Amino acid sequence: MCFGQQTGNFDKGRNIKKMTDDVKDLFYNSGCTFGPLVNGKLYTDYYPGLKGHQYMFLKVWEKGLVYFRDDVQEELLINYDIVGDKLLFNKFYSGGTYIIELNINDIEGFTISGHKFIKLTISEGSQETNAYYEVLYDGKVKLLLKWEKYISKASDSNKDISYLQKTFYIKNNTKLVKINKRKSIISSLSDQARNIENYIKQNKFYVRTAEPEDFIELMIYYDSL
């Protein structure tokens, strides 16, 4: 308390940051086998009887890279619950293994199975929501993919089923446009509207049936203009 009274707010904040960094350095250099310090809570699996699973690819842990606000951690055992839009960490403690739901407010992005994700803050009226989007292409604009799964309640004794849905977005500066029809592509790339419209017609580009590779080719073309 005495130390705090003798310093200004700036010096006090700087000293607190230094002490925090020192604690981290001591922890990471101690040879501890229980992984990095984490900001999160215990994960609850709400779908134990699900036919399929709530994860993006497989119901297994994979080594990934996580970009925290002030740190980067490699080879963490992670998985991505796309039903709840939650990044999970398989955390080793001396008393056992626990699944931690990492705090999305502390994360900038992550990479898993060769797929790179970023966190975006979406404003809806007066509310702001954080969500993860996969980066498919990063050029003049970003091509993003939102992975989602929905749970269909079984009508009989069968288990509930998960259904995968993928939605493409174009992020042009701060504007995020959902790509659900041709017009949405053209409007999001309005500086080259005529060329993009011609490309779509000539290549018979249909949003509903287009694969990620088709969107990437379109972005490459746009960057060439």
Disulfide bonds with the S-S distance in Angstrom:
none
